[in-house]
Amino acid sequence: MKYSKITCIFLVTLCMSVIVFAQEVVTTVNEPRSEITVEQEYLSTIEDVIIKELANSDNLDTKFVALQHIETALEEGRLSPQIEISLQSLAGEGVLKESRTANRLSNNYPQIRSKAADLLGQTKTKAAKETLLKIAVAENEPMVLSSVVRSLGKIGLNDSDDVANTIAWVERRFSILNPTDSLAYEVLDAYEALLPTVDDKTQMIECIASIAGNYRYVTPIRTKALDLLKKLTTKGIY
């Protein structure tokens, strides 16, 4: 049954590719590329349907295919409401959206969450930020949190220091029991990007200083933290 479904999806995708190619030819000959045609709108709808079905599948590999479609769409400048909804759903797979079989969590896919969180950073929308903040609070996998923090830094929205303070909370939660170099690196990178948007820098400074003084982190991470503290003081940012 699963193979039949995947085959059907493949055929639909193939048909869509053929139509896209044909549309490009027609556009080249008859119309300016900047115009949105009925066919293009139709193809966008088809793409949304395919991504939605792939994302909602129970199959892990199928969800990866959904992320591949979404990544291609974003690279080509296509971000529809449905694509964003699918990304938010995939980013919360197993954390914000749980499926259980015999009272056992059956959709704990950190690889999916991590990739989806990275792609949410490319959308740079307020809705993406809000989803990432929810995941930051609920997530326990450092790999996923690294992607979440990285994307929050890319998006750059920090209303009332909500992002900066959430990042500090995440770092505190992991620094004692499970300090992770990759997560600490992303925290520092995100803070460097968010510096101009932070009003009350107290929690951010404490977080950076904590990383700088935590000898369970490798030397390059602690050095990066010290350099960021110097940047804050020498440039009069704090």
N, C-alpha and C positions, 0 to 999 in steps of 0.2 A: 504494500500500500504506500509506504514511504517512498519507494523508488518510483512508483507511478506519479506521485505528486511532484517529485523533483524533476521527472521527465517532462511533465506538463509545464512546469515553471521554465525549464530550459527552452522548450518550444516557443513559449510566449515571449521569452527574452530574445530569442533568435528572430522572431517576427518583428519585434520592436526595433531591433538593430537594422533589419532590412528596410523598414519604413523610415527610420532616421536617415539612412543613407539616401533613399529616394528623395526625402524631403530636402536634404542638403543640395542634391542635384537641381531640384526644381527651384530652390531658393537662389542658387547661383545663377540660373538662367533667367528667371522671370522676376525675382523680387529682391529688394535690399535685405541683407541679413538682419538688420536691426528690427524689422517688423515681426510682430508675433502673429503667426497665422493660426487658423483654426486647427490645422493638422498638428502644429507644435503644441498647442494647448491640449489637444487630445493625447499626444504622446506623453506629455507631462503627467496627465491623469493616469495613464497606463503605468508609467514608472512608479507613481505613488502607490498604486494598487499592488504592484509586484513587491515593492519594498515592504509594504504593510503586511502582506501575506508571509513573506520570508521572515520578517522580524517576529511575527506571532507564532511561528512554528515551534513545536516542542523539541526539534532536532538541533543539536549544537552546531553541526556543520552548516545547516541552513541559515542559522543566525549569522554565521561568519559571512556567508554569501550576501546577506542583507547589508552587512557593514561594508562589503566591497562595493556594492551598488551605491550606497550612500557616499562613500569616499570618492567615487568617480563623479557623482553628481556635484559634490561640493567643489572638487577640483575644477569642474567646468562651470562653476558659478550658479548652480541650481540649488536653491534652498526653499523648499515648499513647507507649508505648515505640517503636512503629513510626514515629511522627512524628519522634521524636528521632533514630532511626536514619537516617531519610531526610534529615534536616537535616544530620547529621554527614557523610553521604555527599556531599551537594551542596556542603557547605563545603570538602570536600577534592577536589572535581572537578578533575582535571588536575594535582593536586599530591600528594595522598595516594592518589588512585585515578587511574591513568593508562590511557588507551586509545590504541593506536597503529595507524595504517594506513600500510603501507609504511615502517615504522620512524619514522613521523612522529606526534608527539603530536596527537591529533585531538579531545581534549576539554578543551583549555585555555580555560576559560570564567571569567575573573576576575569578570565581572558576577554570575555565579551564586554564586561563592564569597563575594563581598562581601555579597550579600543574605542568603545562608544564615548567614554569620557574624553578621550583625546579629540575625537571628532566634534564633540560639543564645543570644544574650545575654538574650533574654526568658525562656528556660527556667530560667535560674539553677540549673542542676544541676551536680554534680561532673563527670559524664560530658561535659557541654558544655565545661566548663573544660579538661578534659584534651584534648579534640579541638582546641580553640582554641590551646592551647600547642603542639601538634604542628604546626599550620598556621603558627604564628608563626615556627617554626624553618625550615620548608620553603618558605614563600611569598616571592616576589620582587616582587610588585606592591604598591606603596605604598597603592593604593586598597583592596585587600583587607586589608592589615595595619592600616589605619586602622579598619576595621570590627572586626577581631579584637581590637585593643587596647581599643576602645570597649566591646565586649561583655565582655571580661575585667574591666574596671572596673565594669560593671553587675552582673556575677555576684558579685564581691566576695570570692571565696574565694582565700586567699593562704597556703596551707599551707607553712610553712618558707620563706616569701618566694619561692616558685617563680614566681608570677606577676609580682611586682615586679621580680625579677631578669631574667626573660625579656623584659619590656618594656624594661628598660635595655639588654639585648643587641640588641634590634631597633633601638632608637634609635641605638646606636653603629654598627651595621652600615650604616645609611643616612645618618648625619649627615655623613660625610666625602665620599662619592662622589655621593650623591643626596639631599641634604636636602630634605624635603618638608614644607611648612607644615602641611598637613592632618594628616599623621601626627604631627608634633610637637605639634600642638594636642591630639590624642586621647591622646598619651602624658601630657601635663600633666593633662588632665581625669581620666584613669584613676588617676594617682598621687594626685590630690586626693581621689578616692573611696576609695582603698585605704589612705590614711595611717594610720588606726587599726589596721590589720591588719599593718603592716610592723614586724618586730622589729629587724632590722639594716638601718638606713636608708642605709648607706654608698653602695651602688650607685645607689640612688634619688637621693640628693643629688648625686652626681657627674653623673648623667644630666640632672637639672634644671639644674645649673650649666652643663653643656655646651650646652644649648639657649639659656640666657640669654646666653652669650658667643659664640654662633655668628652672625656678622653676615650669613650667607647666609639666615637666617630673617628674615621681615618683623618690623618693630618690635612690633606687637601680640603676636606669639608670644613674643619675647624679654621683653617687659614682663610677660606672664602668668607666665613662668618666674621672673622676679625677684620677683613678688608671692607666688608659691608658696614661694620660699625664705624670704622675710620671714615668711610665715605659720608656717613650720617653726621659725624661731628665736624670734620674739616670743611664741609660745604655748608655748614650751618643749617642743615636740614632738621637737626634736633637740638 
